[in-house]
Amino acid sequence: MSLAVSAVSSSKDMGFDENKEGGEKSTNETVEANQEASEEGGRMSRQMSETSMYATEEEDDAASKLALGPQYTIKEQLEKDKDDESLRRWKEQLLGSVDLNHVGEALDPDVKIVSLSIVSPGRSDIVLPIPEDGKPKGLWFTLKEGSKYHLKFSFEVRNNIVSGFKYTNTVWKTGIKVDSSKEMLGTFSPQLEPHSHEMPEETTPSGIFARGTYSAKSKFLDDDNRCYLEINYTFDIRKEWAST
């Protein structure tokens, strides 16, 4: 973790020697011309800034309304371009052993996080309860400083393919953001058995400044930014693991 500090440097104006013959008039004219140019530049800069701001807002608004194309049910996707042999093989590989009698006709995928666990070598997994409102009461878990761990979870996919499935996590301590991460999980098709995923291994920070209580927010989303689970929670980093 690090803090970025930015500094603003100041500049000084170079003056003219007013003792030189004819220098005062030339200096005054130059100053007036510079003032006019500065004022004009300021007006242009403000206009350009305002124009850029409005353009950005319009672009963001347009992007949010951008249609990514029509959605299809799984049955429709299998029927679409069925004469293209390469596409057909790719779809069959993606869908795997999907039972078309259980996918329904829904356009939107239904994703449910089934389990969440913290895995640390030499210890039993910490199984995290998933509250319906996404807000665990009290401390959700405790980690030992300087310990290795990773998150393991399973999830069900129903109705349709979920694409661009990802996990994001943001952590704060005393109101200051200390960490932000995103893990792309991939594209998953409906199946009867839950999918499973294990995050890369991490090491908790250590030292007196690392110990204490943190707040965090975790999300599971797809490439349409549809959120399937958001959890707002607190956790501790201590000298030792919490007693079980």
C-alpha angles and dihedrals in degrees: 000000000000140000121229116218120194126197128201114217120214127218130211126220118242112233133211128239104254092189092072116098111265090003097116095059092046091048094050092049091048092050092049091048091048091049092051091047091048092050092047091047090049091052091048091046092051091047091049092047092050091046091049091048093051091044091051092049091049091047092049090048091048091047091052090053095043111127111225093199135277121314123231135199116242092256090052091048091054091050093046114092090355090154091062103091096198093049091047092053091047092051092048090050091049095046095043113178097349113164102225090199089068103042098076125200099286118135096206122066119239112220123184125184104225103182142005124194138170112222122201125172114260095013138090114260116267103232110207119211112229110220118212093232092048093240115107113205115244122341111353095201144337127231129197116239115255093015129134118237144149137196121249124189143162130211140185124229119201138175100008146007116289111212129195092015109183144171123222129187132185124186131197133187120195088346095307120115108238103169141017126179141169129198121194108216101182140231120318134189127213116274138162095243120062120255116238133208137181121205122224116277117265136185122228116235117254138209137068093293093050095054119089142063124322133189121215145175124212126188138186111206142159131225090276088057089246105159116219097177135008120185123189110192149147129231139177135232110205140167091259138021116271113264114257 
